[in-house]
Every structure is written in structure tokens, then in C-alpha cells.
Amino acid sequence: MALNKYNNILVPVDGSAVTESILNRGIEIAKDTGAHLDILNILEVNQFNQTYGSAVSGDVVFKLTENTENKLNQMKDKAIAAGVDVDIHIRFGNPKPIIAREFPRDHNNDLIVIGSTGLSAVERLIVGSVTNFVVRNAVCDVLIVRPKDENK
């Protein structure tokens, strides 16, 4: 099967169980097409405000950002070791519009490689699936990566 020629691939990661599968697929496609890879994590600081009923301190946000950056750097190292040109990014806000429209427009992404879900069934019911939103609203092609146990 011939792949489309992609130039800039977005791999949004959330630390869920499918993150490694998503990253591996993104690296594979980037290698096959010679594309640049953008690995993105979105931090939803407002989620903490709603959960705990108060503003999150700057120290908490700093530590969360630092931890996220460390994880993203490990993913970046993996992509570099595979011979892929890669950048990591952290954004704050609602992942749905950022992944579907804002980030791809800012970085000229022509493919989004995303997991089928990072949420439990109850969380999807309440929050709505980010993947579902991205598929319906993306400004570019979307490839959905399913966890291995979901393919059975």
C-alpha cells in the first residue's frame, strides 16, 4: 500500500495506554515519507481549577510542565534514534480545537496520528471523545491508531 506523501505529521500524546502505539506509528510514517514529526501534549490547567475549586499555583503548573517536557524529550529521543526530524510542543487549553485546527494550521501539519481514545467510557460520555471531535473537524488527514487489544 502506497502512503500519501506527508510533510508534517502531528502526534498528540496524553500519556494514556495508547501513547506508545501512537508514537510508534507516527515515527513509522515519518520515516516512510521523510516527514517532520511534531509531538504535542496539551495541559488542561482549567481542569484542576474545576476539580479542586481554586486556582492552581504557579509551582504546580511549573512542575507539571517540567514533568511533561521530560516525557516528551524521551519520545523525541526515540524519534531521533529512528532517524526522524522531530520537535516537541506543550500547549495549554482545550485539546479538541488545538489538535483539530489550531496546531495543524500553525505548523502546517498534513496528517494527525491520534489514538482511538485516551479516556474511559464514562469520561467519553461526560467529556466527549477528543478523537471523535478531531475526526469531524480536522483541517488535514487523520489516522486513528487503535490499541492492540482493541483490534481483537
C-alpha positions in Angstrom: 0.0 0.0 0.0 1.5 3.3 -1.0 1.4 6.1 1.6 0.4 9.6 0.7 3.4 12.0 0.8 3.1 13.8 4.1 5.5 16.6 5.1 4.4 17.5 8.7 2.9 14.9 11.0 1.2 15.8 14.3 1.2 13.1 17.0 -0.8 14.4 20.0 0.0 12.4 23.2 -1.7 12.3 26.6 0.3 9.7 28.5 -2.5 7.1 28.1 -2.0 3.4 27.4 -2.1 4.1 23.6 0.6 6.8 23.6 3.4 4.4 22.7 1.4 2.9 19.8 0.6 6.4 18.5 4.2 7.5 18.7 5.5 4.3 17.0 3.0 4.7 14.2 3.9 8.4 13.8 7.6 7.6 13.7 7.0 4.8 11.2 5.0 7.1 8.8 7.5 9.9 9.2 10.4 7.6 8.3 8.5 6.1 5.3 7.5 9.5 3.9 10.5 11.7 5.0 8.1 13.9 7.0 8.8 16.1 10.0 7.2 14.9 13.3 5.6 17.2 15.8 4.8 15.6 19.2 2.3 17.6 21.2 0.9 17.4 24.7 -1.9 19.7 25.9 -2.2 20.6 29.5 -5.6 21.4 30.7 -4.9 23.6 33.8 -8.6 24.7 34.0 -9.4 21.1 34.7 -7.6 21.4 38.0 -9.4 24.6 38.9 -12.8 23.0 38.4 -11.8 19.8 40.3 -10.2 21.5 43.3 -12.3 24.7 43.3 -9.4 27.1 43.4 -6.7 28.4 41.1 -3.7 26.2 40.6 -0.4 27.6 41.9 2.4 28.6 39.6 4.6 26.0 41.3 2.1 23.2 40.4 1.9 24.3 36.8 5.7 24.6 36.6 6.2 21.1 37.9 3.5 19.6 35.6 5.1 21.4 32.6 8.6 20.2 33.7 7.4 16.6 34.1 5.6 16.7 30.7 8.7 18.1 29.0 10.8 15.3 30.4 8.4 12.7 29.0 8.2 14.5 25.6 12.0 14.6 25.5 12.2 10.8 25.9 9.7 10.5 23.0 11.8 12.9 20.9 15.0 10.9 21.6 13.2 7.8 20.4 12.2 9.5 17.1 15.7 10.9 16.6 17.2 7.4 17.2 14.8 6.2 14.4 16.2 8.9 12.1 13.2 11.3 12.2 13.3 15.1 12.3 11.2 15.9 15.3 10.1 18.8 17.6 8.1 18.6 20.9 5.5 21.1 22.0 3.4 21.8 25.0 0.2 23.8 24.8 -2.3 24.9 27.4 -6.1 24.7 26.8 -8.8 22.5 25.3 -7.3 19.7 23.3 -10.2 19.4 20.8 -9.7 22.6 18.8 -6.0 22.7 19.4 -5.4 19.3 17.9 -8.1 19.6 15.1 -7.4 23.1 13.9 -5.1 25.5 15.8 -1.9 23.5 16.0 -2.1 22.0 12.4 -2.7 25.5 11.0 0.2 26.9 13.0 2.6 24.1 12.0 1.3 23.2 8.5 0.6 19.6 9.6 -1.0 17.5 6.8 -1.6 14.4 9.0 -2.7 13.8 12.6 -1.9 10.4 14.1 -4.2 10.0 17.1 -5.3 7.3 19.4 -8.8 5.9 19.3 -9.3 7.1 22.8 -7.4 8.0 25.9 -10.5 8.1 28.1 -12.6 5.6 29.9 -16.2 5.0 28.6 -17.6 7.2 31.4 -15.1 10.0 30.7 -16.0 9.9 27.0 -19.7 10.2 27.9 -19.1 13.2 30.1 -16.3 15.0 28.2 -16.8 13.7 24.7 -14.1 12.0 22.7 -11.2 14.2 21.6 -10.6 11.8 18.7 -14.2 12.0 17.6 -14.0 15.8 17.6 -10.7 15.7 15.7 -12.0 13.3 13.0 -15.0 15.6 12.4 -13.2 18.9 12.5 -9.6 18.4 11.4 -8.1 20.6 8.8 -6.0 17.7 7.5 -6.0 13.9 7.2 -6.4 11.9 10.4 -5.1 8.4 11.1 -6.6 6.6 14.1 -4.3 4.2 15.9 -6.1 1.5 18.0 -4.6 -0.2 21.0 -3.5 -3.7 20.2 -6.2 -5.3 22.5 -8.9 -3.2 20.6 -8.0 -4.9 17.3 -9.1 -8.4 18.5 
